[in-house]
Amino acid sequence: MKYIDEFRDQALARKLAAAIAAEADPGREYRLMEFCGGHTHAIFRYGVQHLMPPNLRFIHGPGCPVCVLPMARIDQAIAMATEHGVTLCTYADLMRVPASGRKSLLKVKAEGADIRMIYSTQDVLRIAREEPDRQVVFFAIGFETTTPPTAVAIKTARAETLTNLSFFCNHVLTPSALRTILATAGPDGVQLDGILGPSHVSTLIGSRPYAFVPEAFGVPVVIAGFEPLDVMQATLMLVRQLNQGRCEVENQYSRAVTEEGNLKAQALMAEVFKPRDQFEWRGLGFLPDSALALADAYADLDAERRFPVSLAATKEIKGCECPAILRGVKQPTDCKLFGTICTPENPMGSCMVSSEGACAAYWSYGRHRAPSPQPAMA
């Protein structure tokens, strides 16, 4: 199967592991952040970390849009559904993310709110067409990758005059978060030697937007694909850059990523959205130019304007280390709640809920769980 089996080949993995071990300088540390949650899951699913030399460590970044969404935005969506009685539609990952007061979209749905799980923006458009008497709100979320489908849905709603459909926009932008992490690196923050650049995001924005990382911060970047051999090859490329004293943006994922990215999708985003002055990220705070809002030409479809709500200040669940994990300062096993109170069945934080969250990766592949007790022999 082209582009699947080739990137999971065990013999090639052994060769790459041997090359990394041979070239890694035993006298230095290699601290590499995989920004993307898909990389985190690939590393844990295939045991990539166990193939690395002991002085090379992967640090998990904030590359999960559900994880970095602040609690206040979920509170706002819940208030739209309960106070304004809208039909709120969103993706499955968001349904169980904890909000204030241990609420979640799923719990509020169980209490009677009209909250529906959808699989694509086409589902939202269909619901709005079939139920014209209902006010439908799409809880849109994601990095640059999922922004074009939302833009298409907004343009379709305008073209079809779907006056009962509006959009609660929570699309966030990768470069700003990366800049913040690097700007706060040091004794009180995470220490990084290299970045594994995101896969799907880079297919859209291209490799050029990461040029500031080596230029401003002296940290090399290698854009990596999602498969285990992609991650390993990108790791070898970073090791070589560091050993050779080079600092540049390289593209391992050349079969999908170009320097300029998807220009048609970028033009669509620029038409339908505008940058917010600032936006809150869980764990990172309020970041400038880090998220999108609907452009003025589409402001009448903005759910935040159509259904305003008042909210109290929010605070994280006591003991949850999701904010520190998203900054790369801690890992899931540093959290006292991990695997005890906090499990996928009873998540305390977003990192355990999302399919791209670091805590979910640690738990799902059993590498950081206590073994189940074995029945006594008869």
N, C-alpha and C positions, 0 to 999 in steps of 0.2 A: 504494500500500500504506500504509494508515493508520499513522502514528507511525514510519515508516521513511523513505520518500522525503521526507516533509516536513522531516525533521531532517537531511537530507543535500543539500539544495537549494543549488546553487552560487551562484545569484543572491542568495539570502538570506545565504549565507556572506560574499559580497563586501560586502553592506550592513552586516552586523554588524562585519566587519573595519574598514570605513571609519568606523563609529561609534566603535569602540574607539580607533582611531588619532586621531580628532578629539577625543575626550574625555580621552585620556591626557595628563596634564600632562608636558611634556618636561623639566621641572625636577625631577622626582622619579622614584624607582624603584618598580616594582610587582612584588613578589616573592610569587607565589601558589603555595601548595602544593596539588597535587591529591593528596588522601589516598589515593584509590582507584586500584588498579592498572588497572582498566578505563578510567579516565580517561587514564592514561598511554598506554595502547595506542591510544585514540581520537585523542589529540593527535598521536601519531607516524604512525598509519595514514593520517590525513587531512591531515597537514602543518599542523595548526592553529598550531603555534609560528611557522611561516613567514609566517602572516597577521597576526602581532602586531607592534606597534611595538617598536623595539629596547630600550626601557627597561622592557618587560614580560617577565618570565621565569617559566616554570613550574618549580617545584621538586618533585621526585618524593618522595612520602611512603612510609610503610610499609604501604600498603594492599594487601598480598598475604599471605594467611595462610600459604601455603607458605613464602614468603620469610622471614617473621619467626619461623618455628618453629626453635628452637635445635637444634643438632646432637645434643645429649644426648637429646632426645625420639626422634629417629630411631634412635640407638644403643639406646635402651630397647626400641623396637619390634623391632629386629633381634634383640636378646637374647631377647625373648619367643618369637620364631619359632625361634631356634636352640637355646636352652637348654631351653625348655618344649615345643617341637615343636608349637606351635599353628598353625592355619591363619590367617594374617594377611591381612585384606582392606582395601584402601584405594583411593583415587582415583589416576588416572594421573599427575597432577602430582607426587605424592610419590615415585614409583618411582625417579627418577634423581637425587634430591637427595643431594648428598654427605654422608656420615656420617664418623665417625672412621676413620682408616686408609684413606681413599679408597674406603671401602665405600659401598654404596647398597642399597636394597631390591631393585633389579633385579639387582645383582651377587650378592647373597645368594640370591636366587631361582635364579639360574643355577648356584649351588653346591649346590642341592638343597633349600633351605627352601621350605615351602609358603606362598608369598606370591602373592596373587591380586589382579589389578586389577578393580575393580568400577565400575559406572556410577551406582548409586544404593543407598540403604539397603535397598531391596527385594531386591537381589542378595544382600546379606549374610544377610537373613532366609531367603531360599531355600536358600542353602548350608547354613545351620544346620539347616534342616528336612530336607534331603536327605541330610545326613551326620551323623546324631546321635552317631556314635562319635568324631567329631572335635571338638576344642575350637576354636571359631572366635572370633577377636578382630577387631572392627572398629576400625581406626585412624581415628577421627573427627577431622576438622579443619575449620576455617573460622571466619569472623567470625559475627556474630549471624545472618546470612542463612541459613546452612546448619545452624544449631543446631536449629530445629524438626523437620526430617526425622529427625535423630538422636534427638530426644526421642520422636517417634512410634515409631521402631524399638525404643527401650528399653521403651516401654509395651507394644508388641506382643510383645516377647520375654517380658515378665512375664506378659502375659495368656495366651500359648500355652505357658508353662512351658518355654521353651527354655533348659534348664540348661547347654547346651554353647555358649552365646553370651555374650560379654562385650564391653565397650566401653572402648577406650583413648582417653580424652577429651582433645582438644586444641583445644577451641573457645575463642577469645579475643574480648575486648571492645574495641570501637573507642575509646570516650571516654577510657579510661585511657591509651592510647598517645598520643592527641592531647594530653592534659594534660601528659604527660611531655615531649613534643617542645617544647611551648610553654614549659614551666617551665625548660627548658635552653637556650632560645633566647638569642642574644646574641653577644658577641665569639667565644666558644669553641664556639658551636653554630650552628644554622641561623637566619637572620634572615627573618622572615615578615611580610608585610603583610596577607595574607588567606588564607582556606582555602576550597577547593572541596570541600564536604562529600560523603561517599560516597553512592552511588545506592541499591544494593540493601539495604545495611545500614539506610539511613534509611527504606525502606519498612516495615521491621520495627519499629525503635525509635522512629521519628518524628523530628520536628525539635527537640522540647523538650530532649533530653539534651545538645544543643550550646550551651545557653544560657550555660554557664560560660565558654565561649571569649571572647565579647565582655565578659562581666561581670568575669572574673578576669584576663584577659590583654589586653583592649583590641584584639582582632583580630576583624574581621568574618568571617562564614561565609555562604556561599551553597551550598545543597545543589543538586547538578547531576545531570542525567541523563547517560546514556552516549553519546549520539549527538554528532557534532561540533558541530552547532548548539546543542545543550544546553550544551556546554562553553563555546562562544563567548558565548552569552547570559549564562551565569553569570559569565563573566569581565567582561563589560560591567557587570553588576550590582555586582560587587566594585569595579571602577574608580569607579563612581558613588558607592558608599558612601565610599570613601577620599577622593575629591575633595570630597565634601560634609561630611566630618568625622563621618559616621555610623558606628556600630559595632553591628551587630545580626545576628541569624540570619534570613536570607531563604531562601525555597524556590523555586528555579527549576523543580524537578522536581515541580510540584504535581499533575501528572496521575497520579502514583503515590505521593507522599509526603504524609502528613498530620501535624499537630502531635502527635497521640497515638500514631501508628503502628498496628501490628496487635496489638490488645489480646488477641485469642484466642491468637496465637502467643506473646506475652509471658507469658500465664498458663500456657501449656504449659511454657515454659522454666523458669518459677519453680517449677513442680511437680516437674520431673524433675532439675533441676540446682541447685547452690548455688555461690556465688562462692568461688574459692580465695583464701587470704590473700595469696598472691603467685604469680607465674608468670614464667618467663624468656622474654623476647623477644629474638630475634637483633638485635643492634645497639642495643637499648635497655636490656638488663639485666633484673633482676627488678623487676616492676611490681606494686604492690598492686591487688587487686580487678580484675585484668585478664584473668581466665580463669575457666572453669567446670569443676566436677567433678560427678560424680553425687551427687544428694542422698542423705541417709542412708537413705531408704526404698528406694533402688535400689542401695545399696552392694554388695550381693552380685553385681551385674552389672558391677562395676568391675574391669577387667582389671589395673589397677595393684595391686589388693589380691589378686586371684586368682593372678597370675603375677609375683611380685616378682623383681626382678633387681638385681644390684650393678653399678655402672658406675664407670669411671675418669673423671677430669676431661677435658673436651674443649677443643680449641682450633681456631680457624679455619685453613683452608688458608693457608699463607704467601703474602702478596701479594694475597689476595682482599679487595676493598673493599666487599663486600656490607653489612657492619654500618654503615659510614659512608654508603653510598647509601640505606639504609633510614631513616636519621635525616635525610636531606636535605642532609647536609654535603658530600657529593660526588655526582657524576654518573658513569654508567658509563664514559664516556671518560676519566675520571681514573684508572681502574684499569689498571695496566700489563698485567694478564692479559687484559683485554677484547679479543676478536677475534684474539688471538694463541694463547695456551695455552687460554683459556676461550672455547668456542663452544658452541652447542646440542648438538653431537655429543660434546663433551668438557667438560661444565660443571664449573667449579671452585667455584661458589657457587650458592645457591638462586635468586638474582635472574636467572640465565641459564636456569634450568630451567623455572620456573613460567610458565604462559601469561599471568600477570598481572605478571610481574617486569619491572623497569625495564630491565635488561640485555637481556632477551628482546625488549622493545619496540624498543630501539635497534638490535638486530641484525636482527629479523624484517623491518622495513620498509626496510632498506638505507640508512638515512640517515646511519649512522656506520660504514659498512664501506668499505674500500678497493675501488675498482672491480676487477673481474676483468680480468686482462691479456687484451688483444685479440690474436687471431692476426695474424701479419705478413701483409701483402698479398703476393700472388704476383707 
